[in-house]
């Protein structure tokens, strides 16, 4: 595990804002315009004004959403809406949520983590990043000089030693609590006991970290540090706050650590029937008819989950509204090894890799199509198949008239072991291979960078 430490976080003063639920927000990249408006109206100090300030008419280089976010942060600190923790703390963070009719609690803690470039230490990515998102976050951090939300890091700890030390420290202590717009209950405990912090730091020694969520922000933190170091020269030392990033650390062995699927709806592949699909898949898959109509997705997913095999998928052909369950054959594995020979065995065996690399790109020959619609919840699959691309995008991704999705796919999520194996091989998964639910809240703790 890279070097972690306690820090004096910036938090909301509930005496000023009232309920913590009114001022928290989900991560910026899952906030659509409707939710942004809802959060703006919820409270004048809602953290959305920091993480995703609105564009306004007349914005220019000197007055824009980044400068407004910085002004809000400065004003809220001066007005005591926000305060700085008196002592360095590690922040225990629980999320209680429901999934599949069960109640889970995911436990972790927030700390400062010393930055290491990917590939140069023990912090590993599992997904690709894009320049636009990193440029956006860098502008925000340069103005606000703070981490406004946390990176989500996973670490192996079979006995949950580090987390259990913190759990013992918060027994009988009343947490700060907030409930988000999805009904997830979030609880926070600052732990300032120096001896506990030392024990946790020691327990984390030697453990690698795998980034679950926040790849763009992590790389942005490295870029921010490097730019600041170049500007400050010799006055920038190894303990400057910009050498660290705010991270939520969750044990890969925590009972509440779930990875959920992200299903796909494709456009641009071309109309085909189930019979035509089976012909194109050839000897790479055994294929079984699996019902008709979009609503069949619900029952099919139960069957796929029970089978629990990355190489089993359900495909929907809109032309005849039929579902087909496909299972990778020995010939299919050989074909996958051929077309993805530059990837490790774990990557080749991943369900989303099989779907995109072998089925869509190779066997269907659909190499120049728009990104699929990524569907987070199973209930949205039949809705999307019935309504089509309501975003109104044409095949280049631009605004258009919209059309039906020609192919739907139910696919198993990557496991935590996939993340570890593929990351350790120095590779990254296809986009949206993992969906970590629930999302971490913004607004619980901020990490100052000066």
N, C-alpha and C positions, 0 to 999 in steps of 0.2 A: 504494500500500500504506500503510495506517495505520502509525503509529510502532511499531516493534518494538524489543525490547531483550533483552539477556541478564539472567539473574537467578540468585540463589543458591537452587537448588531443594532440596527435602527428599527424601532417598532412603533406601532400606533399607540397613542395614549388613549385608552378607552374612555377616560374621563372627558375627552374632547369629542370623540367620534361616536360614542355609544356602543353599538354592536359591531364586533369584528366582522360579522357576516356581511355588513353593509359596505365594507371598504376593501374586501379581498376580490381577486379576479383570477380566472384561469390563465394559463400561459397565453402570450400574445398571439401565437400562431394558430390558436383554435377559436379566436374571437372573430365572429363575422360581424358585419355592420349592424345587424339587429341586436346582437348581444352587446356590442360596444355601446349602442344607444341606451340599452337597458341599464348597463353599469354606470354610464354617465348620469343617468337620472336617479340612480339608487342613492347616491350620497355625493356631496360636493368634494369629498376627499377620497373617493374611490381610487384605488391604485391603477385603474385603467388609464387615468390621466398621465401616469408615469410610463407604463409599459407600452401603451398604444394610444398616444394622443391623436386627436382628430386633425386631419388637414382642414385648413380654413381658407376662404377666399382671400387673395392678396398675399399668400405666403411667399416668402423669398428667402435669401440666404441668411438674413439676420432675424427673421421672425418666421418660425415654422413649428412643426409639432415637436421637434427635438428641443428647441429653445424653450417652448412652453412647458415641456416636461421638467426641464431643469429649473425653471422658475417656480413651478409648483413644489418641487422637492425642497428648494431653498426656503420658500415661504412657509411650508408646513413645518420645517425644522425650527424656524424662527418663531413661529406662532405656537410651538409646543404641541402641534397635532402629532408630530413624530418626535421621539426622544431616543437618545443613545443609551444603550445598556450601561449601567454603572460598572459592571465587572465583565471580563471576558467570559463567554458562555459557549457551551455546545447545546444545541436546541433539539430536544427530543420531539419527534413529529409522528403522530399516528393519523391514519386515515381509515375511517370505518365506512364500509360500503356494502352494497348487495350485488351479487352476481349469480345468475342461475338459480335464484331462489334461496341462496345461502348468504349469511352475513360474514364478512371478512374484516380483519384489521391488519393493515400493512403498517409495519413499524420501521422507523429509521431515525436518523439524526442529521441535523445540518451543522456544518463546520466550514472552516476555511481549508482549502486543499491547495497545496503548492502546485503551480502549473508545470506541466511537462508537455512538450510537443508530442503529438502522436508518433509512435515509432521510436521514441527516444527514451522511454522509461516504462513505467508500469500502468499507465493510463491508456486504455484501448478504445477505439471507436468501433461501431459495427454498421454504421450507415454512411453513405456519401453525403457531402454538403454542397451547397450552392452559393456562389459569390454574392448574389443580391441580398440574401438574408443576412449574411455576415456584414456587408457594408451598412445595412440598415441598423443593426445592433451596435456597430462600432460608432456610428454617428451619435446614437443615443447615449452610449457610455461616455463618450468624450464630453458631452454636455453635462450629464448628471454625475459623473465620477462616482458611480456606485453600481454594484450588481443588484438589479431590481427583481430578479428571480433566480432560482437555484438550478444548477445542473443536477441531473438525476444519475447517480452512479451506483452500480452494483458491485458487490465484492463477495468472494467466497468465504464462508464462515460456518462450517457444518454444525458447530455447537452454539452458534449465535452468541459467542462470548462477549463481544463488544456491546451489542444491543442489550444483553441481559444485565451488564454492569449499569447501564443507564436506566433500565427499567427498575432496578433496585433503588436507584437514587430518587425516583419520582413517586415511590409508593406513598400514598396519603397526601400528595400535593395536588391541589386543584389546578387543572390546566386552563389555558386560554382556549376558547373554542369558537369555531365558525362553521356554518353550513353553507355549501355552495349551491349554485343554481341547479345542480343535478341531484341534490339531496345527500351528498357525501358529507360526513361529519369529520372535521379536521380539528385535532387537538395538539397544543404546543406547550412544552415545558422548558424554560431556560434552566440549564444546569451549570452552576458556577463553582461548585465544589472543586477545588484545585486537585485534590487527591483522586477524585473520580475521573476528571479530565485526563490526568496523567495515566491512569489505568487503561482508559479507553484508547488513548494514543498508543500505548504500548501494545494493546491487544490487536490493533490494526496494523502493526508493523509487519512488513513483508507480504501483505495481501495486495494483489492487483485490483484495479478498478476497471470496469467495463461501462462505458457511457450508454445508458439506456435511452435517455432523452436529453436534448440540449446540445447536440453536436455543434450546431452553428454558434451557439453562445460560448461553448468551450473554446473553439478556434478563435472566436472574437476576443476572448479574454487573453489568449496568447498574443494576438496581433496588437491589442491595446497595450499590453506589457512591453512588447518590443518597441513600439513607437514611442512610448513614454521614456523608456530607457535611453533611446537614441536622443531624445530631446534633453533629458536631464544630465546625461553624461555621468561623471563620477559621483554626483550627488544621489544617484539612484542606486540604493544598496539592496542586498538580498532579502531584507525584511520589509521592504516597501510593500504596502497592501496590494499593489497591482501585480505582485508576484503570486497572488493567490486568487482563487475563485470560490464563490459560494456554492457548496455542493450538498445535496441530500444523499446520504449514504444508506443503502438498504442491503441487507444480507440476501444473497441469492437463496439462502435456506430459510428465509422468513416464511411462515405459513401463509401470510397474506400477500406474498409476491406472485401475482398472476400475470401471464402473458396472454392476451386475447387476440383473436384472429382479425384480419382485415380482408374482407372479400372484395372481389373485383367485378366491375361492369365495363365491358369493352365496346368501343365504337371504332369504325374504320376497318374492321376485319372483313366485312362483306357478309351478305345474307347466306345462311346455310342451314340445312336441316340436320337432324341428329344422324341420319344415314350418311350424309355427306361428311359430317364431322368424323364419324367412325372410320370412313374410308381414308380420310387424311391422316388420322392417327396411326393407321396401319398396324404393324405388329409390335409397336412400341407400348401399346396399352391393351388390356382386356377391357371391354366396354359392356355395360349392362344398362338396359332401359330402366329409368327410375321415376316414372310418373310424368304428369303433364301440368302445365300452368305455373305461374310465378310463385303461388302460395305453397307449392310443394317443397320450397327451400327449407322451411322450418323443420319438417320431419326428416328430410335428407341430412340436414346438419347433425341431428341427433345420431343418425347412423354413422356418419363420418367420425364424429367425436368418439363414439364407442370403439370404432375400429382403431382410431388413434395411430394412423400411419401417414407420414408426410407424403407418400407416393399415391395416396388415394384422394381424388378430387371429384366434385360434382360440377358438370358443365351444362349450361342451359342454352339452347339454340332458339332464338326468338322467331325464326322463320316458321317453325312448326310448334313452338312453345313446349318443347320436350326437354326433360332432364336426362342426362346420361352420367352414370358413375364410371369413372375411368381409373384403372389401377396399372401402375407402371410394371412392365414385364422385364425379363432379363434382357431382351433385345433393346427395350427402351433405356435401360440403365447403360448399356453399351453405347447407345446413340448419344445419351446425355454426356457420358465421359468423353465422347468424340467432339461434341460441339462446345463443351465447357471444359476442355482439357487444361486450360490455364487456371482453373479454380480447384480448390481442395475438395476432398471427398465429402466433407460435411456440407459445403456449399452446394455441391451437385445433388445431394440428397434432400435439400430443403424444398418444401412444397412450393413456395413462391418461385424458387429458381426453376423447378420443373415446369411450372405453369408458364412463366415468361420466356425462358430460354429455349426449352424443348417444344412445348405445345404451340405457343403463340408465334415466336420468331422463326423456329425451324420447320415444324410440321405444317403450320398454317401459313407460313411465309409472310406474316404481317410484321414487317420490320419498320415501317414508316407510318405509324398511327399515333393519334394523340394519347396522352397518358390516360389510363383508365380512371373511372370514378372509384375511389377507395371507400368502401362501405364499412363503417365501424360496428354497427349493430345488425343482427340478423334480420330484425323486422324491416330494416330499410331495403333489403335485397328485393323482395317482391314489389315493394313500392317503386323502386327504381326501374325494375323491369316493366312495370305497367305504365309508368308515367314517362319513361325515357329521360333524355338529358335535359332536364328542366332549366339547367344553367344556360341553355341556349347557345352552346359553343358549336362552332363548325369543326371540321376535321383538322384545322390548324390550331385549334384552341382559342380562336377569336370568337367574338360575339356572332351568333348566327341564329338560324331558326330552330336548331336543336333537332333531334331525331331519336329513334329508339336505340337501345343498346342491343347489338346483334348477338353478343355472347356474355353470359354471366358465369362466374366461377366462385365456388365455395372452396376455400383452401385452409389447411391447418396452419396455426401460427407457429413461428419458430419457438423453440424452447430455450431456456436459459443455458442449457448445455450447447445448443447451436451457437449462441452468442459467444460463449467462451471459446469454443473450438475454432470458429471462423475468425474471431478477433485475434486469437493466438497465432493463427496462420498468417496474420498480416493482411487479411482480406476484409471486404465489407459486403454486407448483404444487399440484395435488391431493395429498392425503395419500399417503405411501408411493410417490411417483413414482420415487424413487431408492433403491438399496440399495448402500451402499459396503462392500465386503468386502475385507479383514477389518476387524473393529472395532478401535478403538484401546484398548490396555490401560489400566486404572486401576492405580496402584501403582508405576509406573515413576518418576515425578517428581511431587511436589506443589508447589504454588505458594503460599507464605504471603501472606496479605492484611493483615498488620500488621508 
